[in-house]
Each structure stands twice: as structure tokens, then as C-alpha cells.
Amino acid sequence: MIIVGEKINTSRRIIREAVENRDANFIIKVAQDQAQAGANYIDVNAGTFVDKEIENLCWLVETVQSSLDYPLCLDSPNPTALAEAMKLHKGEPMINSISMEEDRLGPLLPVVTSGPCQIIALCMGQASMPITVEERVDVGAQLIQKLTGEGVPIEKIFVDPLIQPISVDTNMGIAALGAIRKIIDDFPGVNTICGLSNISFGLPERHIINRNFLALAMSYGLSGAIMDPTDIKLTSTLLSIEMLLGRDEYCEKFIDAYQEKRISG
Ligand code: THG
């Protein structure tokens, strides 16, 4: 599994304040904790600052990479913000995200082909949230075809089926799961990823729902998750499911995590 640590997001009050105060040490600590907990990428999102998003996202990229030699997941719906952040980024970033929306796809195609990067392809069509499995698969297929047509290797594409709250429509879990399975069946080698916490929006005991949804999604073929890797119960679910699905040779990752006290029941 590819783990994207989600905690550096200005939708969280402590992060918003740290960005406003240019508290580099705090941001670096949040990044280091996630890296130590097993994140493969550190997500950076400054989306709540409408006017200052570009400046703040660039500050986050430089701040985290000033003390941590680690790839980041550049998280913004704004193609200009992604282009600017990608110029500053050292190494191979993950671009979060591209979609079939016209104002995003056109400007982003030259950006994502300008250098090596992983790309999250959101199953979002022109101005409408997907509801059914078919809608998700249609948009995902169009994005895969566009990107591979531009020379992007299929292994660098992470399709995000777009998780919507189960409290709003009880079909939303199975719609996302079905899309994951169909997309990996139709496009061998492609990756899939999702943010977990939307599924439980509006319900009590959200962590239980998120953990179990992660296990289900992995069994449908999910290969990446945007999540809090410092949540020991969540990481315990991830590593045990990965092992049980035969994706952890010699059970090494599970045993290592146990020895490093990164998992617990
Ligand atoms: N897909 C893609 N990118 C995404 C998402 C997705 N990026 C943003 C988001 N969804 C994933 N990131 C976060 C970051 C932080 C939190 C949730 C998702 C978070 N949530 C707390 C909660 O839900 O209770 C808020 C409380 C707090 O302030 O800590 O922290 O789906 N491609």
C-alpha cells in the first residue's frame, strides 16, 4: 500500500494557524511524525486560503523539504498552485489531483507531463459528482486514456473513485468499492487511491467506519490511501489486511511494525 499522510491540511485549525504564523518547526514535526509512522508521501494542502493558496502551498513545500528529504503529495484543485508547487518540489511528487473538469484537465496536462510525477486522477466529470459505479468507471477510463495517451506510464496513475458519505446515500460505499474493482480489472497496472474519512461523515464513531472501509477497499484492490498514519489502530488494520491478502512477503512489514511499536490491538 502507498500511504499518503493527510495531516498537513489547512482545513485543520492547528495547521491553518501554523501556516498563518509561519511556524515551520510545527509543520516539520507533523511531517516527520507521519514519515516515521510509515507514510510514503506527505500531503500538503493550503486550500482554505483562497487568495494566498499558491504562496502558502509553496511555503509548505519548501518548509517540509527543508528538513525532510521526502516526496510530497501536492493537494489542490488549482492547476496554477500545482504547477508552482511542482517547480519547487525536489524529487518526484504526487500531483493531487487532475479530473475531467475542463478548467482542470487542459491546464494540468502540460504540468503533469513536464517531469516525472505520480498523478491522482479524480473520478469527477464536468461539474457533477459521480453516483454510480459506471459513472466513476467512465470518468476514470477517460482520464487513464488521456494520461497514457500523453505518455504517462499507467503505474504512475492513481485513480480516486471519490468517496462520498454513506450517511447521505447508503449505496456510496458499494459504488466506490465496485469502481475500484472494475478499474483495476479493466486497466491492469493502474493504481487506486482514496481519502477514507469522507465515508463516515455525519455518523458517530467515525474511526470504526473508516478502519473497516479501508479493509474492504483493500480487498477490492485499493493500492493507496490518504489517511492519518499516526493513528495506530488504522495502521494496524492496514498492515494486517495487507498481510492477510498476501501482499506482505514473509510478513516482514507486519513484524517490523510490531517491533517498532507502530501497531497494537
Ligand atoms: N481524495 C483526494 N485528496 C483528498 C481527499 C480525497 N485530499 C483531502 C482529503 N480528501 C483528505 N485529507 C484529509 C485531511 C485531514 C482530515 C481529513 C482528510 C482530517 N479530518 C478530521 C475529521 O474528519 O474529523 C478533521 C478534524 C481535525 O481538525 O483534525 O483531519 O478524498 N485525492
Boltz pocket constraint, residues with backbone or C-beta under 6 A from the ligand:
constraints:
  - pocket:
      binder: B
      contacts: [[A, 6], [A, 7], [A, 9], [A, 11], [A, 12], [A, 13], [A, 45], [A, 75], [A, 96], [A, 97], [A, 120], [A, 122], [A, 160], [A, 162], [A, 163], [A, 194], [A, 195], [A, 196], [A, 197], [A, 198], [A, 226]]
      max_distance: 6.0
